[in-house]
Amino acid sequence: MDVDRLAPLEAALEEEGLFSTRDDDGDALRIAFKSEGDRYFIVSYRDDPNFVMIGSGWSLPNGADPERVMRVTNALNARKKFVKVALWESENDVLFTVELCVATPEEVRPHFGRLLDVLRDSALEFFRELQA
């Protein structure tokens, strides 16, 4: 019987008062949820049960200067704790993720609020710096 690896993270979402939906495509378990109006996801891959990814994706503004986008992305990657920032989907979107290797997702549960905060803050900082 498979262990439900995402149950502790669903419990963390419930503790934060957040509604979530779950998807299982056979390769990965995914949870989608909203926090403060923004969409986030959690992914756990069946072939790598110790890997957990929490993230959000955003569209880049039309006409964003690609060189500026790269500078802001690189600066955040060098400065931020936990978060990885990447261009995605033909460089029209930006992805913010926290990628962890854990014995069990239960290890993430007490830190879940902090990880959401750092994802949210990173996106806000990215777009603020992009507009500056």
Helices and strands as residue ranges (DSSP letters): H 7-15, E 20-24, E 28-35, E 38-45, E 51-59, H 66-79, E 83-88, E 93-101, G 105-107, G 109-111, H 112-131
